[in-house]
C-alpha cells in the first residue's frame, strides 16, 4: 500500500470507531511507515513534538482500531508497527534477548507455504482453524554479541 492509502485506511478505521484522525495520530502512523517497529521512547525521539501521554493514548487507540500492532517481548518497552492487514506486508521478527531490538524479516514463499501447512495441521489436531501466524525468532543481535 502507498503512504496515502495507509493514511486513508487509518482514517476510515478510526471513523468507524467514532474517532478522528488527528495530526498526532497521523504523525505516529508516519513514523511507523518510515521506521517501525518502534518503542514509545523511539517514537518520541523521532517525533519530538508529540507529548508522551498523548502518544501513548494515540497508540492505544490506533491499536484498538487495528491500524497499529503492539509487539510485546521481554524488553522494557513494547514495540509498535503498522498492522499487517493495513500494509499488506507479511513478515516476521528477529528479537534480540539482549537489547530488545526487533528486526523485520521476510521468509521465502516456499517456507511460508510449508509453515502455513504445518501450522494448519497442528491447529486442526487441536480443533482450531488457522487464521494467520506470527513468527518471532529470539536470539542475540550482532551489537550485543560484540
N, C-alpha and C positions, 0 to 999 in steps of 0.2 A: 504494500500500500504506500501511497505517497504521503508526505507530511500533511498535506491539505486534507486527504481522505481520513487520516488518523484523527485530525482535529474535528472534522465533520462528524465522525462516528462517536468521538468522545462527547461532543456537544449533544448529539442525539441520545446517547445513553444517559447522560445527566438529566436531560429534559424529561426523559421517560420516568425519572425518579422525582420530578418536580424541582430539580436543581438547575442553576445556571452555570454556564461555562465561563467562570471569572478569569480575569487576567492572571491571577496567581495559579489557578489550575492549568491554564494554558502554558505558563512558564514551566510548571512541573512536567507536563507532557513533552514540551520542547526539550527539556534537559534529558528526559528518558529516551527520546528519539535520538538525541546526539550521543548518549553515552551508556545508558542503563546496562546492567543493573547497578543501582546506586543505593548507598545508605542515606539516611536523613542528613547526617553531617556532610557527606559528599555532595548531596543535592544543594545544601545551603552554601557550600563553598563555591559551587558553580553559579548559583543564583543568590547572591548576597542580599538582594533587595527583598527576599522572602523572609518573613518572620518565622521562627521555629514553630511556634504554636499554630500559626496559620497553615504552614506547610504540612504539619502533622495531621491537622484536621482535613486538609485537602487530600492528602494521601489516603486517609481512611475512607473518605467519600469516593474517591476515584477507584479504590479497591472494591468497595461495595457496588459500584456501577460497572464493574468488570472492565474498566479501562486500564487499570494497573493490577499487576500481580505482586503479592507480597511473598518474598522468599525468606524463609526463616531457617537459619542454621545455628551452629553452636557459637557463633561470634557474638559480640556485644550488641550489634545492631542488625535488624532485619534489612534486607535489600529489596528494592522495588524496581520493576521493569514493566514495560507495556505488556498487556495481556496478549498472549499468542493469537487468539482468535481475532484480535483487533489488527495485528500486524501481518498475519498470515505467515509468520516466520517461526517454523517449528525448530526448536533447538533444545539442548540440554546444558548442564553446567558442570564445570570443574570447580570444586570448592576446596580452598586451602584451609587445612585444620590449624595452621599456624597463625596466619594474619586475617583469615576470613574472606580473602579475595574470592570473587566469583567471576568465572570466565565463561562466556557463551561458546558452545561448540555444536557443530552440526555433524551428524553421523551420515555415512554413505547410505544411499537409498536402500541398498540390499540389506544392510544391517538394520535399518529402521523397519523394513518389512519383516525380517526374521524376529526382531524384538516384539513387534505387534503380534505376530503369530504365536510366539512363546507366551507372551503375557495374556493373550486371549485364551489360550489353553489353560493357564493357571487360574484365570478368573472363572472360566467355565466350570472347572473342578470345584471351585468354591461357591458356585451358584451365582456368579456375577456376570455381567456383560460389560466387556471393556469399552470405555468411552474414549479415553486418551491416556497417555502416560507422560510422566516427567521422570527424567533420569538425572540424578546428581551423583557425580563421582568425587569422592573425598580423597585428599592426599596432601602433599606439601608442595607449594609453588617454588619456582626457581629462586625467588628472592629469599624465601625462608630457608632454603637448603644451603644458602651461602654462608 
